[in-house]
């Protein structure tokens, strides 16, 4: 399976919503580095 970036987000909620929208169209979606958003909140 080839992975393609369809968007980048600084906000985890927006990223999750985009993932859900893709999955509702039967498109497999993966969030890469989703944990980094949480870490950045605590380090800034």
Protein Blocks (a to p, Z undefined) as FASTA:
>chain_A
ZZddfbdcfbfklmmmmmmmmmmnopacddehklmmmmmmmmZZ
